[in-house]
């Protein structure tokens, strides 16, 4: 049985922009994506610490320090809100043991202050892109209004 578990998160990022006219997604600093082990177009959950809104969308790479909420979600999240950006993955029993999510903490300018946890290794016979696709599909059970 696969269990949906937190794969990684970017903790307390500050929203730097919101663009209603963009076609969905969240634009995230490329380095934050890399450190958090989140691929471009991977499904992410956004939890707004400031107002309690939760939504689901996908990540696209952006410029240094950038966290831009795009599309319909821009109506729910404001510039300067603090957010947690999470990715989830589907894990089989052999992967549960020793699983440690990747946690990237940032300061008020979205600069990395610490990174803990491990990047998810692709199971034998599966490349990392396949692993990310499976994780995204496995986590796609919720409803969001950010895509």
URQUINOR-V49994 format. One line per field, one symbol per residue. psi: psi as a letter, one per 40 degrees, with the letter a starting at -180 (. if undefined). burial: + if it has 9 or more other ideal C-beta (glycine too) atoms within 8 Angstrom, else -. A space follows every 50 residues. Layout:
# URQUINOR-V49994
psi = ???
burial = ???
This chain:
# URQUINOR-V49994
psi = hihhihdiihhfihheihgdeifiihhhhddddddefhiheihihhhhdd eeihihaiiiiaihehhhhiaddeeehiheihihhiiiihhideedhehh ihhhiiaeefihdihiiiihhhihehidddddddddddefeihife.
burial = ---++-+++++++++++++--+-+++++++-++-+++++--+++++++-+ --++++++++++--++++++++++-++---++++++++++++---+---- ++++++---+-+--+----+---------+++-+++-++----+-++
